[in-house]
Structure formats: C-alpha cells, structure tokens
C-alpha cells in the first residue's frame, strides 16, 4: 500500500498536481462545445487554469488562462465566445487567438518593453474522436499513443453520439481514494448490490493494457451497464453503455475533496432509454460517495497505517499505486498480499 500521508494534507495535493496531474493528458470536453471561431472552453487542470479556443481558421489552440501582465484571467471558467481576441478581465490586455499579445491597452511608454516577449503561455491540445484533451507538458507523447488500447476495443461508431447532458458531483475524499474505488470490483456485492441484476458480478474481471485499466462482466438481459468500462491514467473513467457512453473526470479540488464531472453521450434514436441510464448512474454515484467518504474519514483519523491488496480483485489498484509511487520517486509499494 502507499503511505497514508499521500491521501491527506495540502503537501500531498501539491505533489500530486506537480508530479502527476500537470504532466498527463487531461480530458476537458468535446469539440462540439466549440463550434465557431472565438468559442472557448476554460477549466482548471491540476490547479492550473487553462483555456482552449477555436481560431478563425477552424483549428484549436490552448493556453494557460493567465494574462502576462499581472496574472489576470482571460475568460471565466466554462464556455463562451471571446470574439476575435482574448481580453484580460483585469486590465484589458488583448491577445490574438494564437496567443500573441496584440495590445497592452493604455500601458504607456516603457523602455525595453517588447510585446513579442509577452505572448500567452501555450499548452498542448489534441482531439480523439471529438474528445478534447490538454497537456501542460509541451513535449508530451501524442494523445493517440495513450488511447491506442481503448481504440482497439471501443467501436468507433459511438463517436458520433451527441453530448446530451453534464452533471457534477462533489465527494469528500482524496482523488486517489476515489480512483482506487473505481479500479476494483471487490466492493460491488457490498456497495452496489443492484449490479448483480444488471451484470454477473461474480465474473467481474480487470485487465491492464498500456495506460488503460479495463473492467468487464457478462451482461444480463436488458442490461443498462453492459458494455466496456475503461479507466485512463491518471483520472478519467470511460463508461460505455449499450446505447451511449459517459466520460467521468475525477478532479482533485482539495486534499480531501474530489469533483466528478460526468459527460453523457447518447444515441439520439434511443433517448427514451436515457432516463434509465441516468437513474442508474446517480444511484451508483451516491453509493460510492458514502463509502469513499467513510474511507477518507478513517484515513484522516490516523489509526490505519496500511493494509493488503487482493491479487484476485485489486490488481488495478496495485498498478495505480505503483504508478503514483513512481511519479513521486517513492519505493514501489509491497506486492499484493497472498490472499484469494
């Protein structure tokens, strides 16, 4: 197991952001949210405000949502249209949509001030099947390499399904606490007893390929959840249902607070079945919220100092913990316990 200290405290959060969340591809939204020139999507990645914008030529560009003057925000978080240029919300500096400083408004004469040296800080942005990802590391490996295991198993036909709804949930636990819950089916009989009516829980299995953890179980008749379940390092769930899919972004908001952003894509011809999928999704989230918050409370209490992992059910958790340890230059956690 990882040291308990990695699941609590401000230092742990700072280290996670620096070592993991700001060095990896992070899901932001969908291309259809930016249909016209000047449309933008702004959010926070690893504690860093970012913005993706549609340029006049139709291409996308991405930057830190930070003015070079005195760190004002270019746009508010969310979606909108900034017209032909970004205008800082603090002092009005204007930037072209390619990041160049166009006008340091009413700045005055200043010897040695070269506007060409004060463009926006760029970040990487790439799309995969319409899904937008950003990476603060400009030298990051191409997104397609990361998504290759998922591409091989997920039929491309669902890529055309529209984004029909987004929902946000907040959970009082460290983001890693929630991720580890997501990566194992060991808890299903206790926490989600209804699942056995939808899938054969006894046959739940986990497989790791590249940077993706896959989970599967045989679906029962008229299954809602029957499909493909994946999780992309370090914090994205991909839930593929019979008639749609949901992207589940797990954002570290605080040392013991995680924000879950759900993006639902659904077959327009089967919208009558959407409400059933949403109802099941809400139930599962509520159940996970309760157990993850109880775990976090116990981690904070200082009694628990580390346990054991099941080689039958928790290989995904062990893999995740090893990746976290590597990112933080810590010793590899102990091997799985010899239990069945």
N, C-alpha and C positions, 0 to 999 in steps of 0.2 A: 504494500500500500504506500501511497505518497504520504509525506509528513502532514499531519493535521494542520499545521500552520499555513499550508498552501491554500486552505479553504476559508481563511478568515483574515481580516485585517487589511488596512489600506496598502501596506507594503506588498502584500500578495497581489492585490489588484493592479498596482503599478507595474509589478514584474510581469504579470500575465499580459498586460497591454503591450509592454515593450518587447517581450521575448516571443509572444505568440500572435496576438490579435492584430498587431500592426505590421506583421511580416507575412501575412497569409491572405489569400483571396477571400473577400467578404461579400456575401450576397447583399445587394442594395434594392433591387426592384426589377421591373420589366420594361423593355423598350417601348411598349405601348403607352407607358406613362409619360413619355417624352415625344409626342408625335410631330411637333412643329419646331421651327427654329426659335431658339430662346427658351424653350421649355427646359426646366431643370428639376432635379431630384436631389435633395440635400438631407443628410443624416449624419450620424456620429459613428465612427469606426474605431474601436479600440481607444475611445476617449478623444479622438481627433475628428473635428467637424470637417466633412467633405461635401463636395457638390459635383454632380455630373450634369452636363448641359448638351443640348443639341445645337450644333453650329449651323450656319447658313447653308453650308454645303451638304448637310444631312449627316455628317459624321458626329461622333460623340467625343467630348473632351471632359477631363476630370481634374479637379484641383482641391487643395485644402481650402475650406471656406473661411479664409483668413486674409484680410487686407494687409498689404505690405507696409502700410503707414503706421498704424498703431493697433493692429490686430482686431479691427472691427470685422463683423460678419458681412459677407457679400449679400447673402439671402437668408431668410428664415428657414428653419428646418421644414421639410415637407416638399410639396410640389408647387410649381408656379411657372411664370414666364417672365424673364428679365429683359425682354426686348432684344436690342442689338448689342447690349453691353451689360456687364455687371456694374452696379453702382453701390459702393460701400454704404451700409446703413448708418455709419458713424459720421464720416466727414465727406462722403460723396466722391471719393476717388473712383474713376471709371476704368474698367478693364474690358478689352475686346474678348470675345468668346473663345479665342485661342490663348488667353492668359496674358497678353501683352498689356502693359499699362498705357492707356490711351490718354488720360488726362488727370493730373494731380490737381484737382479743382482748387483754384484760388490759393495755391500753395505759396506763391511769391518766389522771387529770385533767390537762388541758393547756389553758391559756387560749388562746383563739383557734383551737383545732383544730376544723375544720368537716368532718365526714366527707363531706359533699356535694361537697367540692372534691377528693376523693381517689378518684374512680372510676377504673376501668381505662382505659387509652388505647385508643380504638376504631380499627379498620381496616375497610376495605371487604371484603365477601364477596358473591359472586354465583355462581349456578349456570347452566351452559349444558348442556342435555341431560344433566343429572345430574352433570356435571363441575364441581368446586369450584375457584374462583379467588379469590385475595385480592389486595388492593392497599393499600399503606401510605399512598397519597395519597387522602385522603377526597374530594377534588374530581375524581378520575379520571373519564374518559369511561366511559360504560356499557360493560360487557363485550360486549353484543350487537353493538355497532358494530365492535369489534375482530374478532369472529367471523363477521361477515357474509359475507366471501368464502368462508370454509370452509363455512358453512351452505348456500351456493348450489351447492356441488359435492359435498357429502357427504350421501348419502341418510340420512334421519332414522331409518330402520328399525333400524340397528345400535345406537341409543341404549339399547335395552332389553337388550342383551347384558350379562351379569353380569361383575364383576371376578373373575377366576379365579386370578390369580397376580400377585405383585410380585417383582421382582428388583432388586438393586443392584450396580452395578459402579463401581470407582474407577479413574480414569485419571490418570496423572502428567503432566498438561498444563494450561495455562491454559484456562478455559472457552471463550474466543473461538477458540482453536486448534481445539477440538473442533467448535464450531459451524460454522466455515468448512469443515471437512472434510465436515460433514453437508450443506452447502449446494451442493455440486458433485458431478457425476458423472464428472468428468475422471479421477478416480483409480480408477474401477471396474475397468477391464481389468487394472490392475497389482495392486490390493489385494484385489479381490473377483472373481477370475476365474470363480468358480462362478455369478455373477449371470447370465452370458450363457446359461446353461442355463434360467434362470427368466424373464428378460426380454430384449428386444432392446436390448442396451447401446448399440449404435451409434445408436439412435434416441432415446436419453435426452435429455430437454429440461427446461428450467427456465422458470418464468413467475412474475412477481411481481404480486400484486394486493393493494392496501392494505398491511396489516401481515403478510401471509402470503406465503411463498415456496412455490410448488407445483412438484413434480417428477413426471415421468411417463415411462414407456417401455412399448411394446407388450408384453403378457404372452405367454409361450409356453404351450403346452398344459400343463394341470395346474400352473400357476404358483402358488407359495406367496405371493410378494410382489406379484403382480398386484393393483392397486388404486389407491388415492390416497395420495400422500405429500405431507405439508404440514409447514411449519415456521412457528411463530407467534412473532413478535418478543416478547421478545428471546432466549428459551432453551427452547422447547418443540417437540419433534418429534411429529407426528401420523402414524402409520403405519397405514393402513387396508388390511387384507388381505381375501382373498376371504370368509373366514368369521369375521372378528373385527377388532380393532384394538388398537394399543398406543400409549399416551402415554409419551413419553420426555422426562423433565425433566432439564435439564442445569444442575446446581448448582455454583457456584463455591465450593469449600471452602477453597482456598488459592490463592496466586499461581500455583502450578503443580500444582494438584490439582482435579480435577472429579469430582463424584459423579453417576452416571447412575442415575436411578430409573425403572424400567420398570413400567408398569401395563398388564397384559394383560386385555382383554375379549374373550370368545369366545362363539360360538353354542352353547348347550347341546346342540343336536341334532347338532353336529359335533365333539364332544370327542375323538373318535378321531383327528382330524387336528391336535389341539393340539400334540402332542409334536413333530410335524414343524416347525410354526411356531416353537416354542421352540428347536429344534436349529439352525435357520437363523439365528435371532436371535442365539444365543450365538456362532455362528461369525463372523458379521459384526462383532459387538462385539469379539471377540478380535483380528480383523484390524485394525479401526480403532484399537484400543488400541495396538497395536505401532507403527503409522505415526505416530499423533499424539504418542506419547511420544518418538519419534525426532525429529520436528519440534521439539518443545519443547526437547529437549536442544540442538539446533542453535541455536534462538533464544537460549537462555541462554549459549551459547558466545561470543557477541559478534562472530562473523565475518559473519553475514548481516545486511545493513543495509536490506533491502527488495528486492522483485522486481517481476514484472509479472503481470498477470491476463489470462487468455484471454477475449476477447469471445464466443467460441463456447461455452465451458463454465463460466465463472466469473462470470456476471452476478449470481448470488445472493450470492456472496462480496463483490463490489464494492458491492452495495446494502447489505449488512450493515456493511461498513467505513464507508460514508458515514453510516449511522445512528449508529454508535459515535462517529465524529468529531463529528457534530452534537451529540450528548449531552454530549460533553466540551468543546464550544466550541473545537474544533480546526479548522484548514483542511481543506477537502474533500480526500480522497486524490486522487492523479493519476488521470486517465481510464484506461480499460482499454488495455492495450497493443494495438497494431495487428498482432496475430498471429492465425493461424487454425489 
